[in-house]
């Protein structure tokens, strides 16, 4: 080997070593999303009937966001915001997909949006999507097209827990190939096992796993084993819902043990949140008002924590408002990636705030838009404006005195309404109309009518 070749080889080895060192410093990231789980359906937010010991342990080792929001009160749009770090109204994704979506590649989060998976993959991460997808039904919009090296799950919005393929959207795929029924047991357990298998692959690269359990979304399916821990709940069908939550908790406990056993727990970030408020049946969003689909706090405030033993001091509760959109830039900063290149993000990295380096609030103002403004909400400081289609009125609350939104103060504060409406209009002027619509407006009217009729039937006197 001549001198020149030796020099090139030496330079190559130095670069390789530096790359490896850099790669090892980057944390692994596991983003765990549950589906329709209520704010109060975890022990760390006060649940007394559903055992969630693994989530409670991870939450106590990290930072609990007690005012943690998602950017939409139901499934698909909330996921579109989470994965892109941008308000999904920016790209017209503020409705669930219509059922014929698998035939139309223009329905779903467009490929022009850069997902967190793509940003991390560019930086050398190996990336995995496991569970429910629901941000693009057409095969051209499935996880492999959005920066995921590995995919195990189903494309649509809901699925039976036994993995029986009902149609292309309710079929379990692994990297585009249909998974045989004999490989599946109970989906929550299958998703956990797939995550563990991805974690334990011996590769030098850091990993990113988007683990989107469909639990505890309907249908209410559980196993006898999981029901053992919640059969004490003698309250309608909540024992089954609770066992579905507990199955997720058991799975997360196994993932945590796997990280410990592989000596990678300290430099692995785990984030846990639900995609929207708890569903109308069996979930518990109390003390907050409302449920999935509504822009009351119960529809958009979710159980939410971050755990990263190496860099984040545990046993903290962070009470300033944060939103799911913040996770994208938080992960980029954690991985030492220059976030200025992603200047179109609406989220903010939360690392300076939870480390107390920045004592201010991550957000001066937050917005929600559902079905092109059929409903919308604005939170600025203590005030929250909610243009509610359910109540056919624009409501105003002071969350400092009334975090449960019991007292509408809109009539006494017209000037605040004007200011918040103007802020919404300005924000919305940069959004686009929904690319498609869903039956939500019709459902809202039916649901509210049912509620008012029940009240009328059951109420007497002045
Ligand atoms: Ca959901």
Boltz pocket constraint, residues with backbone or C-beta under 6 A from the ligand:
constraints:
  - pocket:
      binder: B
      contacts: [[A, 34], [A, 35], [A, 36], [A, 74], [A, 75], [A, 217], [A, 275], [A, 276], [A, 277]]
      max_distance: 6.0
